[in-house]
């Protein structure tokens, strides 16, 4: 199996439509985390032999590290659209343990995650995800396949951890630079990052006057590495 993991965590299994297919796959061990009490009860009734692997908790606050005793695990799910970005940020916190993610997102969010520099939707989520994962948009899902059909379109994307996830700079600084730059995305970097102690003289001259949506991951790494 790609990524060398033996555990798969399904986020928001609901009534277990996807869960059934995952549980049938004997190449990994399935665990589900679900906040809705009624759905948890239904899942435990449907899969009583797996009741100890059905976690009633909020994924956004659950301690994923202790949940798998430090082991690597993949994350999969039809993610709740209202918190899908937060789910991805939470996964990034545990990136050393999560070699692969497959999830369904609202189409606009999927585009933000996968878009390259220069795109209007390229932003914080794009840079931070692409810094550590190879992103691939697998396919689109139209509203008519759901019942009832939602008012938004959907896309399924896959993230696979880069072989080397180290950035070569202080990662907390990297996160701070990216978030600060995009929080003032209409400004050039010399204005949005003013006061951060960046050694602009050691960087390519073009960066000083650029806006954040024009920069790739390597550019943000270089900026973070120049601080201090």
GIGIHU-V114763 format. One record per helix or strand of 3 or more residues. SS is the DSSP state (H for helix, E for strand). FROM is the first residue (numbers start at 0). TO is the last residue. Records with the same first field share a line. If there is no record, write none. Layout:
# GIGIHU-V114763
SS = FROM-TO, FROM-TO
This chain:
# GIGIHU-V114763
E = 6-10, 28-33, 53-55, 72-77, 99-105, 132-140, 153-160
H = 16-23, 36-45, 47-52, 63-66, 80-92, 106-113, 123-131, 142-144, 170-182, 188-191, 199-201, 204-207, 211-213, 216-224
